[in-house]
Every structure is written in structure tokens, then in C-alpha cells.
Amino acid sequence: MAELEFSAAVAERGFEVAFEVAAGEVLAILGPNGAGKSTTLHVVAGLLAPDTGLVRLGGRALTDTAAGRQVATHDRRVGLLMQDPLLFPHLSVQANVEFAPRSRGAGRAAARAGAAGWLAEVGLADLAGRKPGQLSGGQAQRVAIARALAAEPEVLLLDEPLAGLDVAVAASVRALLRRVSAAGGRSTVLVTHDLLDVLTLADRVMVLEDGGVAEIGPVSDVLAAPRSMFGARVAGVNVVRGARAGPDSLRAADGMLWHGRQDSEGIAGGDLVAVFSPAAVAVYRDLPHGSPRNSVEVRVAELDADGARVWVRAVEQSDGAPGLAADITAESAAGLRLAAGDAVWFTIKAQEVALHAAARSAVSSLGT
């Protein structure tokens, strides 16, 4: 498969962005509404012609304004998956998936075989004869994934594909996307508002603000030290990375065992991330007896008050990840008489900690 090279400007939208995505890599794009996320995907897909720019897949130029080249969308070998599956309501599931290879000139038998293979891959072979109106939201989204991949795209564009799905269905689709995005060495660009998508799917993350690139880099680097306002806001949850240690636990780099609940499929082994809200953290001067299962001693790095709430940030974790944070009441903070440099205990109930499979680079890139 081919590397994606992107450079484009759209004056009317104040958009000027450049980046590259290696073959087999997943780049997540974050940013506020109007930052240019959808514009980026539309330019790659050929749905929008930039004023100036170059979009190249390997040695093939899809858009080259200097040369007057603009390849039609259907000839780009690009798969676009959006929040709405956009299935053809009058066609069966099988026919919907066959449509992709048939539109590329594949014969009927080859298209049928390819569609059957991808429906099996997404776990819907037994629903091939149904119409879209007979499917659940998660099933329809999986059909859309199968259809996008049946076209054998060189680059996969994902535009909020999990938005609107319930937690269980989103977890299933996320596990599927994690598997297929790594297959075949294709480049993948993921637009999302969900930090969990970034943690479980992406190798790198790019933050767009005001039509330009605010920051770009490995997921762990951007979350550890966000340089943009939006990146800092996204990184406002607690994240602990480590290796799976049991049915519902991970062991962090410092050796601590974290207990939680699985919120995604397919995490029987490998690296995990534990995610929990600062509001779920209780702060104590001494290790409490009968405390929740997760208790970690930390040193306070900073305190920040906002009305009746106080944000307590600990020093960075041993693997270089951002320090854990607690969001407590001003009354609690006053009773604890906290100050920077103090050693305190953070405790978190296991039921408040969600365990997810980590993206391929989320753990290994820390501290490198």
C-alpha cells in the first residue's frame, strides 16, 4: 500500500494544512467544529478541489493544482466511512457490499466472493440477505465498513464512524476498525471527537485549530504535553498505560496493579489503557482503610481553583505520561491543606476505571 502525502489550501475556509500518513499508519484528527477536519477528508476523497495543493498516494497524484490534475472520486482508491452508513435501502446487505468492487469493474463472481469474505470478516455473513431497514445501527455500520473495504482502498477515511452508537456497539465496531486498519498496510485518517478512539486506534494525532495544524505527533507525546488549547482540553481525563495483568487489570510501568472494567472487545492480551475522570478521584493524606481497590501515592505538582472546585494535578507518571488529576471540592481541599510538593493518596473505585485495548504505539512510544 501507499503513503499519503497531503498539502492543500482553501482560501474561502481559511484552510491551509499539510501532513503525511505512512502506509499502515492511523492518523487521528482532532479539533473544534469548523477547524477543517471534514475539509481535509473531502479534499483527500476528491469531493472538494482545493485552491492550491497536492494529494499523492505513493507515486500517484490524486490532486495536483499546479499540473491541473483532479482525479475523480471513484478512481481514487479511497474508502470513506461516515457516521451515517448511507446504505442503499433497496439493496440487500450482500448487494450493498458487492456494489463497491462492481463499481471498480470487478466481475459478478469476483464481487460476490469479495463481498462474502468481507461480510464474514465483520461478522455478518448470516445477514447477507437482509435489507438495511432490518439492521440495527451497529450492524449497518459494520456493513458500511465491509463495503468500504471491499473496494480495496489504499487509504481509509473515517469521519466520526462511532458517533451515535451505544457503548457496547461502539466497542464492537472499534475493535473491528482496529483490526482492519492494520491489515494490508493501508493509510488511515480518522476524524473524531472521542479521546477513546485516539487511544485505541491511532498511531499519531493531529490537532487542527482555525484551519491549520496546531500540533501533530505520536499519541503519547501530544497527550503528555499538549501544545494547543484543544489538545489540552481533550487530554483532560486520566490515562494510565500498561500491560494486561489479569481479567480486569493492567500493570503500569511503575509496577502498580490497576483494577477496572472492560469496555471493549478483544483485549485478551497485550497493552491496555485505563481511563477515568478526575471527578472519580478521592484525595487523602493517609492511605484509607477499606479504600477502593485503586490507591496510588502521588506528589502534588499544582493546584488550580475554579469556583467551588479545585483541580489537583500530580507530578508526571513514571513513564512520562501526564500526572494524574483529581477534581475535588474547595471544602475538601481546605480540609486537606494541600500545597505543591505534598505527598497524598489518590483512590479510585474499580468500577470508575474503564480498560481498553491500546493502539499499537500508545504504550511502546512512551518515554522514547
C-alpha positions as CSV (number, residue, x, y, z in Angstrom):
1,M,0.0,0.0,0.0
2,A,1.0,3.6,-0.4
3,E,1.9,6.5,1.8
4,L,-0.5,9.5,1.8
5,E,1.0,12.9,1.2
6,F,-1.3,15.9,1.7
7,S,-0.9,19.6,1.2
8,A,-3.8,21.9,0.5
9,A,-5.3,25.4,0.9
10,V,-8.9,26.5,0.6
11,A,-8.9,30.3,0.9
12,E,-12.7,30.7,1.4
13,R,-12.5,28.4,4.5
14,G,-9.2,29.8,5.8
15,F,-7.8,26.3,5.5
16,E,-4.1,25.5,5.0
17,V,-2.9,22.1,6.1
18,A,-0.1,19.7,5.3
19,F,0.8,16.3,6.7
20,E,1.8,12.7,5.7
21,V,0.5,9.3,6.7
22,A,2.7,6.3,6.4
23,A,1.5,3.0,4.9
24,G,-0.1,1.1,7.7
25,E,-0.4,4.1,10.0
26,V,-3.5,5.6,11.6
27,L,-3.6,9.4,12.0
28,A,-6.4,10.8,14.2
29,I,-7.5,14.3,13.6
30,L,-8.9,16.3,16.5
31,G,-10.2,19.8,16.6
32,P,-13.2,22.0,17.4
33,N,-16.1,22.4,15.0
34,G,-15.0,24.4,11.9
35,A,-11.3,23.7,12.4
36,G,-11.0,21.9,9.0
37,K,-11.4,18.2,9.8
38,S,-14.1,17.4,7.3
39,T,-12.4,19.7,4.7
40,T,-9.3,17.5,5.0
41,L,-11.2,14.3,4.3
42,H,-13.2,15.8,1.5
43,V,-10.0,17.0,-0.3
44,V,-8.5,13.5,0.0
45,A,-11.6,11.9,-1.3
46,G,-11.9,14.3,-4.2
47,L,-15.2,15.8,-3.0
48,L,-13.6,19.2,-2.7
49,A,-11.0,20.7,-5.0
50,P,-8.5,23.0,-3.1
51,D,-7.4,26.3,-4.5
52,T,-3.8,25.0,-4.3
53,G,-2.4,21.7,-3.2
54,L,-1.0,18.3,-3.8
55,V,-2.6,15.0,-2.7
56,R,-0.5,11.9,-3.5
57,L,-0.8,8.2,-2.8
58,G,2.6,6.7,-3.3
59,G,3.7,7.8,-6.7
60,R,0.1,8.6,-7.9
61,A,-1.0,12.2,-7.8
62,L,-4.8,12.4,-7.0
63,T,-4.8,16.2,-6.8
64,D,-2.1,18.5,-8.2
65,T,-3.3,22.0,-8.8
66,A,0.0,23.1,-10.4
67,A,-0.5,20.4,-13.1
68,G,-4.3,20.9,-13.3
69,R,-4.9,17.3,-12.1
70,Q,-8.0,16.3,-10.2
71,V,-8.7,12.5,-10.2
72,A,-12.4,11.7,-9.9
73,T,-13.6,10.4,-6.6
74,H,-14.5,6.9,-7.9
75,D,-10.9,6.5,-9.4
76,R,-9.0,7.5,-6.2
77,R,-9.0,4.1,-4.4
78,V,-10.2,5.9,-1.3
79,G,-12.7,4.4,1.2
80,L,-14.8,7.0,3.0
81,L,-16.8,5.8,6.1
82,M,-19.0,8.4,7.8
83,Q,-21.3,8.4,10.8
84,D,-24.3,7.7,8.6
85,P,-23.7,4.3,6.9
86,L,-25.5,5.5,3.7
87,L,-26.5,2.0,2.7
88,F,-28.7,1.6,-0.4
89,P,-32.1,0.8,1.2
90,H,-33.4,-1.2,-1.8
91,L,-30.4,-3.5,-2.0
92,S,-29.6,-6.4,0.3
93,V,-26.6,-6.4,2.6
94,Q,-24.8,-8.6,0.1
95,A,-25.6,-6.4,-2.8
96,N,-24.6,-3.2,-0.9
97,V,-21.1,-4.7,-0.3
98,E,-20.9,-6.0,-3.9
99,F,-21.5,-2.5,-5.2
100,A,-18.0,-1.4,-4.2
101,P,-16.0,-3.9,-6.3
102,R,-18.6,-3.8,-9.1
103,S,-18.2,-0.1,-9.4
104,R,-14.4,-0.7,-9.9
105,G,-15.1,-3.1,-12.8
106,A,-14.9,-6.4,-11.0
107,G,-16.9,-9.3,-12.5
108,R,-20.1,-10.6,-10.8
109,A,-18.4,-13.7,-9.4
110,A,-15.4,-11.9,-8.1
111,A,-17.6,-9.2,-6.5
112,R,-19.8,-11.8,-4.9
113,A,-16.8,-13.7,-3.4
114,G,-15.2,-10.5,-2.2
115,A,-18.4,-9.3,-0.5
116,A,-18.9,-12.6,1.2
117,G,-15.4,-12.5,2.5
118,W,-15.8,-9.1,4.0
119,L,-19.2,-9.8,5.5
120,A,-17.6,-12.8,7.2
121,E,-14.8,-10.5,8.4
122,V,-17.3,-8.1,10.0
123,G,-19.3,-11.0,11.5
124,L,-22.4,-10.5,9.3
125,A,-22.3,-13.4,6.9
126,D,-25.6,-14.7,8.2
127,L,-27.3,-11.3,7.4
128,A,-26.3,-11.1,3.8
129,G,-29.9,-11.4,2.5
130,R,-31.4,-8.7,4.8
131,K,-32.2,-5.2,3.7
132,P,-30.7,-2.2,5.6
133,G,-34.0,-1.4,7.2
134,Q,-33.8,-4.8,9.0
135,L,-30.5,-4.0,10.7
136,S,-29.5,-2.4,14.0
137,G,-27.3,0.7,13.9
138,G,-24.2,-1.3,14.8
139,Q,-24.9,-3.9,12.1
140,A,-25.5,-1.2,9.5
141,Q,-22.2,0.4,10.4
142,R,-20.4,-2.9,10.1
143,V,-21.9,-3.4,6.6
144,A,-20.7,0.1,5.7
145,I,-17.2,-0.9,6.8
146,A,-17.3,-4.1,4.8
147,R,-18.5,-2.1,1.7
148,A,-15.7,0.5,2.1
149,L,-13.0,-2.3,2.4
150,A,-14.5,-4.4,-0.4
151,A,-13.4,-1.6,-2.7
152,E,-9.7,-2.4,-1.7
153,P,-8.9,1.3,-0.8
154,E,-5.4,2.4,-0.5
155,V,-6.4,4.9,2.1
156,L,-9.3,4.6,4.6
157,L,-11.1,7.8,5.7
158,L,-13.1,7.6,8.9
159,D,-15.4,10.5,9.7
160,E,-16.9,10.1,13.2
161,P,-17.8,6.5,12.4
162,L,-18.7,5.7,16.0
163,A,-20.7,8.8,16.9
164,G,-24.3,8.0,17.8
165,L,-23.6,4.3,18.6
166,D,-24.3,3.0,22.1
167,V,-21.3,1.9,24.2
168,A,-21.5,-1.8,23.6
169,V,-21.9,-1.4,19.8
170,A,-19.2,1.3,19.6
171,A,-16.8,-1.1,21.4
172,S,-17.5,-3.8,18.9
173,V,-17.0,-1.5,15.9
174,R,-13.9,0.0,17.4
175,A,-12.4,-3.5,17.8
176,L,-13.2,-4.2,14.2
177,L,-11.7,-1.0,12.9
178,R,-8.6,-1.6,15.0
179,R,-8.2,-5.0,13.2
180,V,-8.9,-3.9,9.6
181,S,-7.0,-0.6,9.8
182,A,-3.8,-2.5,10.5
183,A,-4.4,-5.0,7.7
184,G,-2.9,-4.6,4.3
185,G,-0.7,-1.7,5.2
186,R,-3.3,0.9,4.1
187,S,-3.1,4.5,5.4
188,T,-6.0,5.5,7.6
189,V,-7.2,9.0,8.6
190,L,-9.6,9.2,11.5
191,V,-11.7,12.3,12.3
192,T,-13.1,12.0,15.9
193,H,-14.1,13.9,19.0
194,D,-13.5,10.9,21.2
195,L,-10.3,10.5,23.1
196,L,-11.0,6.8,23.4
197,D,-10.9,6.5,19.6
198,V,-7.5,8.1,19.7
199,L,-6.1,5.9,22.4
200,T,-7.3,2.6,20.9
201,L,-6.9,3.2,17.2
202,A,-4.3,5.9,16.4
203,D,-0.6,5.9,16.0
204,R,-0.3,9.7,15.7
205,V,-2.7,12.6,16.4
206,M,-3.0,15.9,14.6
207,V,-4.9,18.8,16.2
208,L,-6.4,21.4,13.9
209,E,-7.4,24.8,15.0
210,D,-8.6,27.7,12.8
211,G,-7.9,25.8,9.6
212,G,-4.3,25.0,10.4
213,V,-2.2,22.4,12.2
214,A,-1.8,23.3,15.8
215,E,0.2,20.2,16.7
216,I,1.0,16.8,15.4
217,G,2.9,13.8,16.8
218,P,2.7,10.4,18.5
219,V,-0.4,10.0,20.6
220,S,1.6,9.7,23.8
221,D,3.6,12.9,23.1
222,V,0.6,15.0,22.3
223,L,-1.4,13.8,25.4
224,A,1.6,14.1,27.7
225,A,2.4,17.7,26.7
226,P,-0.4,19.2,24.6
227,R,0.7,22.5,23.0
228,S,-2.8,23.6,21.7
229,M,-5.8,24.7,23.6
230,F,-7.9,22.0,22.1
231,G,-5.3,19.3,22.8
232,A,-5.1,20.3,26.4
233,R,-8.9,20.1,26.7
234,V,-9.1,16.7,25.1
235,A,-6.4,15.4,27.4
236,G,-8.4,16.3,30.5
237,V,-9.1,12.7,31.5
238,N,-6.7,10.5,33.4
239,V,-5.0,7.9,31.4
240,V,-2.7,5.1,32.7
241,R,-1.0,2.7,30.3
242,G,0.4,-0.7,30.9
243,A,0.3,-4.4,30.2
244,R,-2.6,-6.7,30.8
245,A,-2.2,-8.4,34.2
246,G,-5.5,-10.3,34.7
247,P,-9.1,-10.5,33.6
248,D,-9.8,-6.9,34.7
249,S,-6.5,-5.3,35.4
250,L,-3.3,-3.8,34.0
251,R,0.2,-3.3,35.4
252,A,1.6,0.1,34.9
253,A,5.3,0.9,34.2
254,D,5.8,1.7,37.9
255,G,4.6,-1.8,38.8
256,M,1.2,-0.7,40.2
257,L,-1.7,-3.0,39.5
258,W,-4.8,-1.1,38.3
259,H,-8.2,-2.7,38.5
260,G,-11.2,-1.7,36.3
261,R,-13.9,-2.9,34.0
262,Q,-13.5,-3.9,30.3
263,D,-15.3,-1.5,28.0
264,S,-14.1,-3.0,24.7
265,E,-13.8,-6.4,23.0
266,G,-10.8,-8.3,22.1
267,I,-8.4,-7.4,24.9
268,A,-7.4,-10.8,25.9
269,G,-3.7,-9.8,25.9
270,G,-1.3,-7.0,25.1
271,D,-1.2,-3.4,26.1
272,L,-4.1,-1.6,27.8
273,V,-5.1,1.9,28.8
274,A,-7.1,2.7,31.9
275,V,-9.2,5.8,31.6
276,F,-11.1,7.6,34.4
277,S,-12.4,11.0,35.2
278,P,-10.6,13.4,37.7
279,A,-14.0,13.7,39.4
280,A,-13.8,10.0,40.2
281,V,-10.6,10.5,42.3
282,A,-10.7,10.9,46.1
283,V,-7.8,12.5,47.8
284,Y,-6.4,11.5,51.3
285,R,-3.4,12.5,53.4
286,D,-3.0,8.9,54.5
287,L,-3.9,5.6,52.9
288,P,-7.5,5.0,54.0
289,H,-8.5,1.7,55.4
290,G,-11.2,-0.1,53.4
291,S,-10.4,2.1,50.5
292,P,-11.3,1.4,46.8
293,R,-9.2,-1.1,45.0
294,N,-7.0,1.5,43.3
295,S,-4.9,3.6,45.7
296,V,-1.7,5.3,44.5
297,E,0.6,7.6,46.3
298,V,1.4,10.7,44.3
299,R,3.2,14.1,44.8
300,V,1.2,17.2,44.2
301,A,2.6,19.3,41.3
302,E,0.0,22.1,41.2
303,L,-3.4,23.2,42.4
304,D,-5.9,25.2,40.4
305,A,-9.2,26.6,41.9
306,D,-12.3,27.3,39.8
307,G,-15.2,28.4,42.0
308,A,-16.2,25.7,44.3
309,R,-13.9,23.1,42.7
310,V,-10.2,22.5,43.0
311,W,-8.1,20.7,40.4
312,V,-5.2,18.7,42.0
313,R,-2.5,17.7,39.5
314,A,0.2,15.2,40.5
315,V,3.7,15.1,39.0
316,E,4.1,13.1,35.8
317,Q,3.8,9.4,35.8
318,S,7.0,7.2,35.8
319,D,6.6,6.5,32.0
320,G,6.4,10.2,31.2
321,A,2.6,10.4,30.8
322,P,0.7,13.3,32.2
323,G,0.3,13.3,36.0
324,L,-2.9,12.1,37.4
325,A,-5.5,14.7,38.4
326,A,-8.3,14.9,40.9
327,D,-11.3,17.3,40.8
328,I,-12.4,17.8,44.4
329,T,-14.5,20.4,46.3
330,A,-12.9,23.5,47.7
331,E,-14.1,22.4,51.1
332,S,-12.2,19.1,50.8
333,A,-9.1,20.9,49.6
334,A,-9.2,23.3,52.5
335,G,-9.6,20.4,55.0
336,L,-6.6,18.7,53.4
337,R,-4.5,21.9,53.5
338,L,-2.8,20.9,50.2
339,A,0.3,22.5,48.8
340,A,2.6,21.8,45.8
341,G,5.1,19.1,46.8
342,D,2.8,17.3,49.3
343,A,2.6,13.5,49.2
344,V,-1.0,12.4,49.1
345,W,-3.1,9.3,48.2
346,F,-5.4,9.2,45.1
347,T,-8.0,6.5,45.3
348,I,-10.4,5.4,42.6
349,K,-13.1,2.8,42.6
350,A,-12.5,0.0,40.2
351,Q,-16.0,0.5,38.7
352,E,-14.9,4.0,37.7
353,V,-11.9,2.8,35.7
354,A,-12.5,1.7,32.1
355,L,-10.0,-0.6,30.5
356,H,-9.4,-0.5,26.8
357,A,-7.0,-2.1,24.3
358,A,-4.3,0.4,23.5
359,A,-3.3,1.4,20.0
360,R,-0.2,-0.2,18.7
361,S,2.1,2.7,19.7
362,A,0.3,4.1,22.7
363,V,2.4,2.3,25.2
364,S,5.7,1.5,23.4
365,S,6.3,5.1,22.4
366,L,6.2,6.4,25.9
367,G,9.5,7.6,27.1
368,T,11.2,7.1,23.8
